[in-house]
Amino acid sequence: MGDLARLLKESWSLVEEHQDKVAGYFYARIFLSHPDLRDLFPVHMDVQRSRLLNAIITAVQTLEDPEKFDDYLRALGRDHRKFHVEPEHYEVVGGALIEAMRQFAGEHWGIEYDQAWADAYAVIASKMLAGAEADTNPPYWYAEVTSHERRANDIAVFTVTPMQPLEFRAGQYLSVECPRFQPRLWRTYSPANAPRRDNTLEFHVRAVGAGWVSSALVRRLEVGDMIRLAAPMGSMNLDRRSTRDAVFVAGGTGLAPIKSLLEELTRYNRTRWVHVFFGARTRDDLYDLAELNRLAARYPWLSVVTACSDDPTFPGEQGNISDVVARYGPWNEHDFFVSGSGPMVKATMRTLAELQVPSVRIKYDSFS
């Protein structure tokens, strides 16, 4: 696997700065050679354009970690069932991938790179197919919206009830489609609750810019509407064997998976101190603070610290949440769970590295 990984990384370095063009060419080749496949993809390809390609690259980058490689690809195969992907589609995708990379790599591309990607993609496809074939669940679940509440101008909290049981673990995320408004456009969101007997799931969503899906979920979704949910993914889960105290760091609606983990802890925790750091730009963005404070009042092992980065009148902590975490501690004996935007997670990871928190004790969920 060592030589293969080296060849893949070398060849990827030839096209990395052109990856947007690679992605565009990649889809163009697929749609030109197999026009019927265009119906599997959303009308708006602005986000989707790089997702499949990025998934393949992520898989390649985990080649040297066989267990992670296998788990990631089997989960990816299960997830892609929502697109109605058939086994014969994998060959089309593999050919388009290699042709797109060859097109933009220039004169340094060689036959050994062709073979390396063909070999790697064969393994990727076989593991994804195995994951899809082993999954006994439906490719997606229909779920009815049973409540919908606007917590801020651009934030909504809503609850759905799947029509069939949907098993997931606290801290995982699911792909969500709103077929009434944006068919075939899927975005990932984490439930804000642990699995419940009534099978309901709560989601916290912020409308991001001109986000097709997030705007529909926040501004147009109504009670009674149906959405679709795909297979749960992600590994930001609690280890019940750990006896270490825990720190949860959430930015904005990154609070959702943190609340899911907290709900699981309320069912069994008696010995671990848990510290929640919840940061936002302004106090209005601390949209679920009242519920967090109720939890802290009920469970003596839980403490909550809030911060605003752009609200001088806020009476709590001031500054980015990563900097606020650094003012407390020490933390090098704690388990960490971090969830928020990409920049927020990166800043927090840098802070934790400076504080000498071992990386094996940090789990994170990053979204943009």
C-alpha positions in Angstrom: 0.0 0.0 0.0 3.0 2.3 0.5 4.0 2.6 -3.1 0.4 3.0 -4.2 -0.1 5.8 -1.7 3.0 7.5 -2.8 2.0 7.4 -6.5 -1.5 8.7 -5.7 -0.2 11.6 -3.6 2.5 12.5 -6.2 -0.1 12.5 -9.0 -2.6 14.5 -7.0 0.0 17.2 -6.4 0.1 17.7 -10.2 -3.6 18.7 -10.3 -4.3 20.0 -6.9 -4.2 23.7 -7.8 -6.6 23.0 -10.7 -9.1 20.9 -8.7 -12.1 23.1 -9.6 -11.3 22.6 -13.3 -10.8 18.9 -12.7 -14.2 18.7 -11.0 -15.9 20.6 -13.9 -14.2 18.4 -16.5 -15.0 15.2 -14.4 -18.8 15.9 -14.5 -18.7 17.1 -18.1 -17.2 13.7 -19.1 -19.8 11.8 -17.2 -22.8 13.7 -18.6 -21.5 13.7 -22.2 -20.9 10.0 -22.2 -24.0 9.1 -20.2 -26.6 11.9 -20.5 -29.1 9.8 -18.5 -27.0 10.2 -15.4 -27.6 13.9 -15.3 -31.1 13.2 -13.7 -29.3 11.8 -10.7 -27.8 15.1 -9.9 -29.4 18.4 -8.7 -30.1 21.3 -11.1 -27.7 23.5 -9.2 -24.3 22.0 -9.3 -22.4 24.8 -7.5 -21.8 22.7 -4.3 -22.2 19.3 -5.7 -19.5 19.9 -8.4 -16.7 19.1 -6.0 -18.4 16.7 -3.5 -18.0 13.4 -5.3 -14.4 14.2 -6.4 -13.6 15.3 -2.8 -15.0 12.1 -1.4 -12.7 10.1 -3.7 -9.7 12.2 -2.7 -10.6 11.8 1.0 -10.8 8.0 0.5 -7.3 8.0 -1.2 -5.8 10.0 1.7 -6.9 7.3 4.2 -5.3 4.5 2.2 -2.5 4.1 4.8 -5.1 3.6 7.6 -6.9 0.4 6.6 -9.6 0.5 9.3 -10.5 4.1 8.7 -10.3 3.6 4.9 -12.7 0.7 5.1 -15.2 2.4 7.5 -15.2 5.6 5.4 -15.9 3.9 2.1 -18.6 1.5 3.4 -20.4 4.5 5.0 -20.0 6.4 1.7 -21.4 3.6 -0.3 -24.4 3.4 2.1 -24.9 7.2 1.8 -24.8 7.2 -2.0 -27.8 4.9 -2.2 -29.9 8.1 -1.8 -28.7 9.1 -5.3 -30.0 5.8 -6.8 -26.4 4.8 -7.8 -26.2 1.4 -9.5 -23.1 -0.8 -9.7 -22.5 0.0 -13.4 -22.2 3.7 -12.5 -19.0 3.2 -10.7 -17.1 2.2 -13.8 -18.3 5.4 -15.5 -17.1 7.6 -12.6 -13.7 5.9 -12.4 -13.0 6.5 -16.1 -14.1 10.1 -15.9 -11.9 10.7 -12.8 -8.7 9.4 -14.4 -9.4 11.2 -17.7 -10.0 14.5 -15.8 -6.8 14.2 -13.8 -4.8 13.3 -16.9 -6.2 16.3 -18.7 -4.9 18.8 -16.2 -1.7 17.1 -14.9 0.4 18.1 -17.9 3.4 16.3 -19.3 4.5 14.9 -15.9 1.5 12.5 -15.9 2.7 8.9 -16.6 1.2 5.5 -17.2 2.2 4.5 -13.7 -0.2 7.2 -12.3 -3.0 5.9 -14.6 -2.5 2.4 -13.1 -2.2 3.6 -9.5 -5.5 5.4 -9.8 -7.2 2.5 -11.6 -6.0 0.2 -8.8 -7.1 2.5 -6.0 -10.4 3.3 -7.6 -11.2 -0.5 -8.0 -10.7 -0.9 -4.2 -12.7 2.2 -3.5 -15.6 1.0 -5.7 -15.6 -2.5 -4.3 -15.8 -1.3 -0.7 -18.5 1.3 -1.5 -20.5 -1.4 -3.2 -20.0 -3.8 -0.3 -21.3 -1.1 2.1 -24.3 -0.4 -0.1 -25.2 -4.1 -0.5 -24.9 -4.9 3.2 -27.2 -2.1 4.2 -30.7 -3.4 4.9 -32.2 0.1 5.5 -34.0 2.1 2.8 -31.9 4.4 0.7 -33.6 7.3 2.6 -36.4 8.0 5.0 -39.4 10.3 4.6 -40.0 12.4 7.7 -42.8 14.8 8.5 -42.2 18.2 10.0 -44.1 18.3 13.3 -42.8 21.7 14.6 -40.9 24.6 13.2 -39.7 27.6 15.2 -37.6 30.7 14.1 -35.1 31.4 16.8 -33.4 34.3 14.9 -33.7 36.0 11.5 -31.6 33.2 10.0 -31.9 30.3 12.4 -34.7 27.8 12.7 -35.2 24.8 15.1 -37.5 22.2 13.8 -38.6 18.6 14.7 -39.4 15.8 12.3 -40.8 12.3 12.7 -39.5 9.7 10.2 -42.1 7.4 8.7 -39.9 4.4 9.6 -37.5 3.8 12.5 -34.2 5.5 11.8 -31.2 4.3 14.0 -28.3 6.7 14.6 -25.8 7.5 17.4 -25.6 10.8 19.3 -23.1 13.1 17.5 -23.7 11.7 14.0 -25.0 13.7 11.0 -27.5 12.9 8.2 -28.0 14.2 4.7 -31.3 16.2 4.4 -33.3 16.9 1.2 -36.2 19.2 1.0 -38.0 17.8 -2.2 -40.8 20.3 -2.1 -38.4 23.2 -2.7 -35.0 21.8 -3.8 -35.2 18.3 -5.2 -32.0 16.3 -5.4 -30.0 18.8 -3.3 -28.7 17.2 -0.1 -27.0 18.9 2.8 -25.7 17.4 6.0 -27.1 18.3 9.4 -26.7 16.8 12.8 -29.7 15.9 15.0 -29.7 17.9 18.2 -30.9 15.0 20.2 -29.9 11.4 21.1 -32.1 8.6 19.8 -35.6 8.8 21.4 -38.4 6.3 21.9 -40.8 8.4 19.8 -38.2 8.4 16.9 -38.3 12.2 16.5 -35.2 14.2 15.4 -34.6 17.9 16.1 -32.5 20.0 13.7 -30.9 23.4 14.1 -30.3 25.2 10.8 -28.8 28.5 9.9 -29.7 30.0 6.5 -26.2 30.5 4.9 -26.0 33.3 2.3 -27.9 32.1 -0.8 -27.8 28.5 0.4 -30.5 26.6 -1.5 -31.3 24.0 1.1 -30.6 26.0 4.3 -32.7 28.9 3.2 -35.6 26.6 2.4 -35.4 24.8 5.7 -35.3 28.1 7.7 -37.6 30.3 5.7 -40.0 28.1 3.7 -40.4 24.8 5.6 -43.8 24.4 7.4 -45.4 21.9 9.7 -46.8 19.0 7.7 -44.1 19.2 5.0 -42.1 16.1 4.2 -38.3 16.0 4.0 -36.0 13.1 3.2 -33.2 11.8 5.4 -30.3 9.6 4.3 -28.1 7.2 6.3 -26.4 8.6 9.4 -22.6 9.1 9.2 -19.8 10.4 11.4 -17.9 9.3 14.4 -18.1 12.1 16.9 -19.5 9.8 19.5 -19.1 9.3 23.2 -16.9 6.5 24.5 -18.8 5.2 27.5 -15.6 3.6 28.8 -13.9 6.9 29.2 -13.7 8.3 32.8 -12.2 11.6 31.8 -14.0 14.8 32.2 -15.3 16.3 28.9 -15.2 19.7 27.2 -17.7 20.6 24.5 -17.0 23.5 22.2 -19.8 24.8 19.9 -20.0 27.6 17.5 -23.4 28.8 16.3 -25.6 25.9 15.1 -22.7 23.6 15.7 -24.4 23.3 19.0 -26.7 20.7 17.5 -24.4 17.6 17.8 -23.2 18.9 21.2 -26.7 18.9 22.5 -27.2 15.4 21.1 -24.1 14.2 23.1 -25.3 16.0 26.2 -28.7 14.3 26.0 -27.0 10.9 25.9 -24.9 11.9 28.9 -28.0 12.8 30.9 -29.1 9.2 30.7 -26.1 7.7 32.4 -23.5 10.1 33.6 -22.8 10.4 37.3 -19.1 10.8 37.6 -17.8 13.0 34.7 -17.7 16.8 34.9 -18.8 18.3 31.6 -18.0 21.9 30.5 -19.8 23.4 27.5 -18.4 26.5 25.7 -20.9 28.0 23.4 -19.8 30.9 21.1 -21.5 33.1 18.6 -21.1 36.5 17.0 -23.9 38.2 18.9 -26.3 37.4 21.7 -29.1 36.8 19.3 -27.0 34.0 17.8 -27.0 32.2 21.2 -30.4 30.9 20.1 -30.6 27.9 22.4 -29.0 29.3 25.6 -32.2 29.1 27.7 -32.3 25.3 27.1 -28.6 24.9 27.9 -29.1 26.9 31.2 -32.0 24.6 32.1 -29.8 21.6 31.6 -27.1 23.1 33.7 -29.5 23.9 36.5 -30.8 20.3 36.5 -27.5 18.4 36.2 -24.8 19.5 38.7 -22.0 17.9 36.7 -22.7 20.3 33.8 -21.4 23.9 33.4 -22.0 26.4 30.6 -19.8 29.3 29.4 -21.0 31.6 26.6 -19.1 34.1 24.5 -19.8 36.6 21.8 -17.1 37.8 19.4 -18.9 40.9 18.0 -21.3 42.2 20.8 -19.5 44.5 23.2 -22.7 44.8 25.4 -22.9 41.0 26.0 -22.4 40.4 29.7 -20.6 37.1 29.3 -17.2 36.3 27.9 -15.9 38.4 24.9 -13.9 37.1 22.0 -13.7 34.0 19.8 -14.7 30.8 21.6 -11.4 29.2 20.9 -9.7 32.0 22.8 -12.2 31.8 25.6 -11.5 28.1 26.1 -7.8 28.9 26.5 -8.6 31.2 29.5 -10.0 28.2 31.4 -8.4 24.8 32.1 -6.0 23.2 32.3 -7.4 20.8 29.8 -4.7 18.2 29.0 -6.6 15.4 30.9 -10.0 16.0 29.2 -11.9 14.6 26.3 -12.8 17.3 23.7 -15.7 17.5 21.3 -15.7 20.5 18.8 -18.4 21.5 16.4 -18.9 24.6 14.2 -17.8 26.3 11.1 -14.5 25.3 9.4 -12.6 28.4 10.6 -14.0 28.0 14.2 -12.9 24.3 14.3 -9.5 25.1 12.9 -8.9 27.9 15.4 -10.0 25.6 18.3 -7.8 22.8 17.1 -4.8 25.2 17.0 -5.6 26.4 20.5 -5.9 22.8 21.9 -2.5 22.0 20.3 -1.0 24.9 22.0 -2.5 23.8 25.3 -1.0 20.3 24.7 -4.3 18.5 24.5 -3.5 15.1 22.9 -5.1 14.9 19.4 -6.4 11.4 20.2 -8.7 12.9 22.8 -10.3 15.4 20.3 -13.3 14.6 18.1 -14.7 17.3 15.8 -17.5 18.0 13.4 -16.7 20.8 10.9 -19.2 22.4 8.5 -19.1 25.4 6.2 
